[in-house]
Amino acid sequence: MNVDTIADFLADQRDETPDELQYLIIQFENYWERKLWHQLTDALIEFFANPKSENQRLKFYKVFILKFADKINQLKLVDLGLKAATQCRDDQERLTFLTDLAKKVDNENSQDAFVYASTAVARVQLDLRDLESSRKNLDKAERILDSFDSVETKVHAAFYQVNADYYKAKADFASYYRNALLYLACIDLSSLSPDERKARAYDLGIAALVSDSIYNFGELLQHPILAALTGDVAWLQELLLAFNRGDLAAYDVLSGHISSNPLLKEHLEDIRQKIYLAALTESVFRRPPHQRAMSFDTISADTKVRKDEIEHLVMKALSLGLVRGTIDEVDELVNFTWVQPRILDMAQIASMSQRLGEWGENVNKLGNWIEATGQDIWAP
């Protein structure tokens, strides 16, 4: 397409463009004629970012942008392509469009753009329920990402978002949990709408509860996304906090919500086992290190687990790395030597402060005793 044809195209588009965006079309003409590709790219990004440009994006991309696509920043080219793809008729057309875009930027010096585009392809494949193809693209993108020393945050964010959604579709709750948190670490939470924040926080909370490998919710409990759990889902935040402090009474109060949620109800026994383990670790944590030899009866009273199931509970906690210690089956005694660190609430912090105070008093008593009994040794 020659310069005159491009000029005709831009003139036609200017007539279709809302008044408040027409100045950008004039800039396009100017930058195009002067071959100012960087300025032209930034002007196009501004144009595409405006919702009123939606109906023109795909046409602009196919007729105008592709004429100088190899002359501009390839990551910005993908940005423009992703916005243009929103105007495709359906997912199948969008898949073809994005696949062509990924191939176009698959060059040695633009692998970040290739990952960005490939992730978008994987997203559409996920929407089309082609999980196998989506996984292949995500695996390839991950290998390339791992080879980078650094890459723009938005590329990582796009990858973790689609990867999380893939694992959600596969009901792999632990992998979803990790990738969803990594996605949130790459973005500004204010970029998500209140409904999106609420949905993401809810999915993370459910994943943490039903996962068979997540027993420490500290990272989630510290994340500001949890503040989105308000109104009809506020109970989920309370439940997560109850698990963190091993609060069986609070769990019993909130257990009605578990029964009303199909996914939680399906994993009810696993969730109950998880709160028993949380109660056990809290019971060990509350005790000073020199008082962590606990009988089966004591553990049963603290965890509400039958005495004949205590050994299995402790072995489970040991195998998961939640505690360390030894079991004396003959005397029905467990000697705990360590408990996994976790996020503390104010009551737990107060308990630790009290223990530190007691420890300080004991140190002072020991010092006074040494001073009193050792006078004859170091007296002048």
Buried (B, 14 or more C-beta within 10 A) or exposed (E): EEEEEBEEBBEEBBEEBEEEBBEBBEBBBEBBEEEBBEEBBBBBBEBBEBEEBEEBBBBBBEBBBBBBBEEBBBBBBBBBBBBBBEBBEEBEBBBBBBBEBBEBBBEEEBBBBBBBBBBBBBBBBBBBEBBEBBBBBBEBBBEBBEEEEEBBEBBBBBBBBBBBBBBBBEEBBBBBBBBBBBBBEBBEBEEBEEEEBBBBBBBBBBBBBBBEEBBBBEBBBEBEBBEBBEEEBEBBBBBBBBBBBBBBEBBEBBBEBBEEBEEBEEBBEEBBBBBBBBBBBBBBBBBEEEEBBBBBEBBBEBBEBEEEEBBEBBEBBBEBEBBBBEBEEEEBBBEBEEBBEBBBEEEBEEBEEEBEEEEEEEEEEEEEEEEEEEEEEEEE
